[in-house]
Amino acid sequence: MKTFTQLSHLLRAACLAAPLAVAAMPAHAAGNWCSAGKPVHFAGITWESGSFTSEVLRYVLKNGYGCQTDVVPGSTAATETALSRNDLQVWAEQWTGRSEIIAGAEKTGTVKLVGDTLPGGTKEGWYVPDYVIHGDPKRGIKASAPDLQSVSDLPKYKALFTDDEEPDRGRFLNCPSGWDCERVNTRLLKLLKLDDSYTNFRPGTGAALDAAISSAYERGKPILTYYWEPAALMAKYKFVQLKMPPFNEACWKTLRAENSPQQCASSYLVSHLKIGVSTPFYQAEPDVMTFFSKVNFPIDFLNTTILDMTEHKVDAQTEATRFLKEHPEMWKSWVPADVAAKVQKSLGT
């Protein structure tokens, strides 16, 4: 049996050893998903901001945390369902409030939404070129509607936004048919009593929408259009968003519902961009979740990045690698020092 003196010596030795043991621990504790060799499956997002974010996350996971990763293509509905079943582990750009599948999965606890990759959230609404309101002396364009501020002002400006096919009406450039925003905008035109003075023009594709906007802007012509941010055109051109009725959650739901007998006007919902993660992966890799929670891209930077990808036909993987090489001041704050060192080494910087 140990004497009191022996026990005292043992306790003292243990207390002295404890700080050394803590100091010897790594900066982050290894999770049990990647260390077990399980691949991290990412949803294949088709739009530029989402695919760029996916590739940034993948690169850091592979080179900083030792994870195997791949990308699984599929429709939004199919990949969101796969995420809820843990067939996929990461959906890199979830727009909050836009997916019933993700809302249901979050409610049942099969999916977690992590971080806020776009501070301030998205922007959606009706826009006119800045030169319509403020002019552009460099291009010799005078302001044609200096008092235009709100959608309530639009009836008196229908002649400014003349429809080519119906000259006695203005033209509102909507989304392509089948897009969620097309249904919302069509209902807003009616609720705002603009359907009598404006043609609801729906281009055939997203590319056609962009082409119509670009053509008008390059020629310095007035145009009234729906658009959103983050987006390449918002970095290329300067627009002013028109004021709408205040956001009302109940009205917003009626605007989006497939079959809604009654609607009321509302501004667009501000969505926050979050990283969707399957719950088993979330629970297995707490340090990766800490990393995900810190990822953020300022909207001007993201708009410019998307513009570079579209105009120069740069793929998401190349753009992500370039970002990691050129902007360590942004991403190093997202991860511990030892992870940052591994990533930088893999980049050759």
C-alpha positions in Angstrom: 0.0 0.0 0.0 1.4 3.4 -1.0 2.2 5.9 1.7 0.7 9.4 1.8 4.1 10.8 0.8 4.3 8.4 -2.2 0.8 9.5 -3.3 1.8 13.1 -3.0 4.8 12.6 -5.2 2.7 10.8 -7.8 0.0 13.6 -7.9 2.6 16.3 -8.2 4.3 14.5 -11.1 0.9 14.1 -12.8 0.1 17.8 -12.4 3.5 18.7 -13.9 3.0 16.3 -16.8 -0.5 17.5 -17.7 0.5 20.8 -19.3 3.2 19.0 -21.3 0.6 16.5 -22.5 -1.7 19.3 -23.6 1.1 21.2 -25.3 2.0 18.0 -27.2 -1.5 17.7 -28.7 -2.0 18.8 -32.3 -3.6 22.2 -33.0 -6.8 20.3 -34.0 -8.1 16.9 -33.2 -8.4 14.4 -36.1 -12.0 13.5 -37.0 -12.9 9.9 -37.7 -14.3 10.2 -41.2 -11.3 11.2 -43.2 -8.9 9.3 -41.0 -10.9 6.1 -41.8 -10.4 6.7 -45.5 -14.0 7.5 -46.2 -14.4 9.7 -49.3 -16.2 13.1 -48.9 -18.7 13.3 -51.7 -19.6 16.9 -52.9 -22.7 17.8 -54.8 -21.8 18.9 -58.4 -23.2 22.5 -58.4 -23.5 23.9 -61.9 -23.5 27.6 -61.3 -20.2 29.5 -60.9 -20.3 30.7 -57.3 -21.4 27.3 -56.1 -18.8 25.3 -58.1 -16.0 27.8 -57.1 -16.9 27.4 -53.4 -17.0 23.6 -53.8 -13.5 23.5 -55.2 -12.1 25.8 -52.5 -13.5 23.5 -49.8 -12.4 20.3 -51.6 -8.8 21.6 -52.0 -8.5 22.5 -48.3 -10.0 19.3 -47.2 -7.7 17.2 -49.4 -4.5 19.0 -48.8 -5.0 20.4 -45.3 -7.1 17.8 -43.6 -6.1 14.6 -45.6 -9.6 13.9 -46.9 -10.4 12.0 -50.0 -13.0 14.0 -52.0 -14.9 13.7 -55.3 -17.8 15.5 -57.0 -21.1 13.7 -57.8 -23.2 15.3 -60.6 -27.0 15.4 -60.6 -30.0 17.7 -60.5 -30.5 19.9 -57.5 -33.4 17.8 -56.2 -31.5 14.6 -56.6 -28.3 15.8 -54.9 -30.1 17.5 -52.1 -32.0 14.2 -51.4 -28.7 12.3 -51.5 -27.3 14.7 -49.0 -30.2 14.0 -46.6 -29.5 10.3 -46.9 -25.7 10.7 -46.4 -25.0 9.5 -49.9 -23.4 12.9 -50.3 -21.6 14.7 -47.5 -21.3 18.4 -48.7 -23.5 20.8 -50.7 -21.3 23.9 -50.8 -23.8 26.6 -51.6 -27.3 26.3 -50.0 -29.5 29.3 -50.4 -31.6 29.4 -47.2 -35.3 29.4 -47.5 -35.3 28.1 -51.1 -35.3 24.4 -50.8 -38.2 22.3 -49.3 -36.0 19.2 -49.4 -33.2 20.8 -47.3 -35.7 22.5 -45.0 -37.3 19.1 -44.3 -34.0 17.4 -43.8 -32.8 20.1 -41.4 -36.0 19.7 -39.5 -35.6 15.9 -39.2 -32.0 16.3 -38.3 -30.4 14.6 -41.3 -28.7 17.8 -42.6 -26.9 20.6 -40.9 -26.4 24.1 -42.4 -23.0 25.5 -41.5 -21.5 29.0 -41.8 -22.5 32.0 -43.9 -20.3 32.2 -47.0 -21.7 35.5 -48.3 -21.9 38.2 -45.5 -25.1 40.1 -45.8 -26.8 37.5 -48.0 -28.0 37.4 -51.6 -29.7 40.2 -53.5 -32.7 39.7 -55.9 -35.1 42.2 -57.4 -35.7 44.5 -60.3 -32.9 46.6 -61.6 -32.1 49.4 -64.1 -28.7 50.5 -65.4 -27.1 53.2 -63.2 -26.9 55.5 -66.2 -30.7 55.6 -66.4 -30.9 57.4 -63.1 -27.5 59.1 -62.8 -26.3 59.4 -66.4 -22.8 58.5 -67.6 -20.8 61.6 -68.7 -17.9 59.4 -70.0 -20.3 57.7 -72.5 -22.2 60.9 -73.2 -25.4 59.5 -71.6 -27.7 61.8 -69.8 -30.0 60.6 -67.0 -33.3 59.7 -68.5 -35.1 59.0 -65.2 -33.4 60.9 -62.4 -36.4 60.5 -60.1 -36.9 56.8 -60.5 -36.4 55.1 -57.2 -39.2 52.5 -56.7 -41.4 50.1 -58.6 -44.3 52.4 -57.7 -42.7 54.9 -60.1 -42.7 52.6 -63.1 -46.1 53.5 -64.6 -44.9 56.9 -65.6 -41.8 55.5 -67.2 -43.4 52.9 -69.5 -42.4 55.0 -72.6 -38.8 55.0 -71.4 -38.7 51.2 -71.3 -40.6 50.7 -74.6 -41.4 47.2 -75.7 -40.2 46.7 -79.3 -43.2 44.6 -80.2 -45.8 46.7 -78.4 -44.6 50.3 -78.5 -47.5 51.6 -76.3 -46.3 49.5 -73.4 -43.0 49.2 -71.5 -41.0 45.9 -71.3 -40.1 44.1 -68.2 -37.4 41.5 -68.8 -38.4 38.5 -66.6 -36.7 35.1 -66.0 -37.1 32.3 -68.5 -40.4 30.3 -68.1 -40.1 27.5 -65.5 -37.7 29.4 -63.2 -39.1 30.0 -59.7 -38.4 33.8 -60.2 -40.5 33.9 -63.3 -43.6 32.9 -61.4 -42.8 35.4 -58.6 -42.2 38.3 -61.0 -45.3 37.5 -63.0 -47.4 37.7 -59.8 -45.7 40.9 -58.7 -46.4 42.6 -62.0 -50.1 42.0 -61.4 -50.1 42.8 -57.7 -48.2 46.1 -58.4 -50.7 46.9 -61.1 -48.0 47.0 -63.8 -49.4 44.3 -66.1 -51.5 46.8 -67.9 -48.6 49.0 -68.8 -45.7 46.6 -69.1 -45.2 43.5 -71.3 -44.0 40.5 -69.3 -41.2 39.4 -71.6 -39.7 36.0 -70.8 -36.4 35.1 -72.6 -36.0 31.4 -73.6 -32.9 30.8 -71.5 -30.6 32.3 -68.8 -28.0 33.0 -71.6 -30.7 34.9 -73.6 -31.5 36.9 -70.5 -27.9 37.9 -70.0 -27.5 38.6 -73.8 -30.5 41.0 -73.7 -29.2 42.9 -70.7 -25.6 43.1 -72.1 -26.9 44.3 -75.5 -28.9 47.1 -74.0 -26.2 48.1 -71.6 -23.5 48.2 -74.2 -25.7 50.5 -76.3 -26.6 52.7 -73.4 -30.3 51.9 -73.7 -32.8 51.9 -70.8 -33.8 48.4 -69.6 -35.9 47.1 -66.7 -35.0 43.6 -65.7 -35.0 41.1 -62.8 -31.6 40.0 -61.7 -29.7 38.7 -58.6 -26.3 38.7 -56.8 -23.8 37.1 -56.7 -23.6 37.2 -60.5 -21.0 38.0 -63.2 -23.1 40.8 -64.7 -23.2 42.6 -61.4 -19.4 42.9 -61.5 -19.3 43.8 -65.2 -22.0 46.5 -65.2 -23.4 49.0 -62.7 -27.1 48.7 -61.8 -29.5 50.3 -59.3 -32.0 48.1 -57.5 -35.5 49.5 -57.4 -37.3 49.7 -54.0 -40.1 47.2 -53.5 -42.8 46.8 -50.8 -41.2 45.6 -47.5 -40.4 41.9 -47.1 -43.4 40.0 -45.7 -42.8 36.3 -45.0 -46.5 35.3 -45.5 -46.7 37.2 -48.8 -43.4 35.7 -49.9 -44.7 32.2 -49.4 -47.8 33.0 -51.5 -45.7 34.4 -54.3 -43.6 31.2 -54.5 -46.3 28.6 -54.0 -47.1 26.5 -57.1 -50.8 26.9 -56.6 -51.7 29.9 -54.5 -55.3 31.3 -54.7 -54.3 34.7 -53.2 -51.0 36.5 -53.3 -49.7 39.8 -51.8 -46.7 41.8 -52.7 -43.3 41.5 -51.0 -39.6 42.1 -51.6 -37.5 39.1 -52.4 -36.3 37.0 -49.5 -32.7 37.7 -48.6 -31.1 34.2 -48.6 -27.9 33.4 -46.7 -25.4 31.1 -48.4 -24.6 28.2 -46.2 -22.7 24.9 -46.5 -25.1 21.9 -46.3 -23.5 18.9 -44.6 -24.9 15.5 -43.9 -25.3 15.0 -40.1 -23.0 11.9 -39.9 -20.2 13.8 -41.6 -21.0 16.8 -39.4 -20.6 14.7 -36.2 -17.5 12.9 -37.4 -15.4 15.9 -38.3 -15.9 18.8 -35.8 -12.7 20.6 -36.9 -13.8 20.6 -40.5 -17.1 22.1 -39.4 -15.1 24.8 -37.6 -13.4 25.5 -40.9 -16.7 25.6 -42.8 -18.2 28.0 -40.3 -15.5 30.6 -41.0 -15.6 30.5 -44.8 -16.8 33.8 -46.4 -16.4 35.7 -49.6 -17.3 39.4 -49.9 -20.0 39.9 -52.5 -17.8 42.2 -54.7 -15.1 39.6 -54.7 -17.5 36.8 -55.5 -19.1 38.8 -58.4 -15.6 39.5 -59.8 -14.6 35.9 -59.5 -17.7 34.7 -61.3 -17.1 37.3 -64.1 -13.5 36.0 -64.5 -14.8 32.4 -64.8 -17.5 33.3 -67.4 -15.5 35.8 -69.5 -12.3 33.8 -69.6 -13.9 30.4 -69.5 -11.9 29.4 -66.4 -13.1 26.2 -64.7 -13.9 26.2 -61.0 -10.9 24.1 -60.0 -8.4 26.5 -61.7 -10.2 29.5 -60.2 -10.1 27.9 -56.7 -6.4 27.2 -56.9 -5.7 30.7 -58.1 -7.7 32.1 -55.2 -5.8 30.0 -52.7 -2.4 31.1 -54.2 -3.2 34.8 -54.5 -5.4 35.4 -51.4 -3.8 33.7 -48.3 -4.9 36.8 -46.3 -8.5 35.6 -46.8 -8.4 31.9 -46.3 -5.7 31.5 -43.7 -8.0 32.9 -41.0 -10.4 30.0 -41.7 -8.1 27.2 -40.6 -5.5 26.4 -37.9 -1.8 27.3 -38.7 -0.8 23.7 -39.3 -3.6 23.2 -41.8 -2.7 26.4 -43.5 1.0 25.3 -43.8 0.0 22.1 -45.5 -2.2 23.9 -48.0 0.5 26.4 -48.8 3.0 23.7 -49.2 0.8 21.9 -51.7 0.3 25.1 -53.6 4.1 25.5 -53.9 4.0 28.9 -52.2 
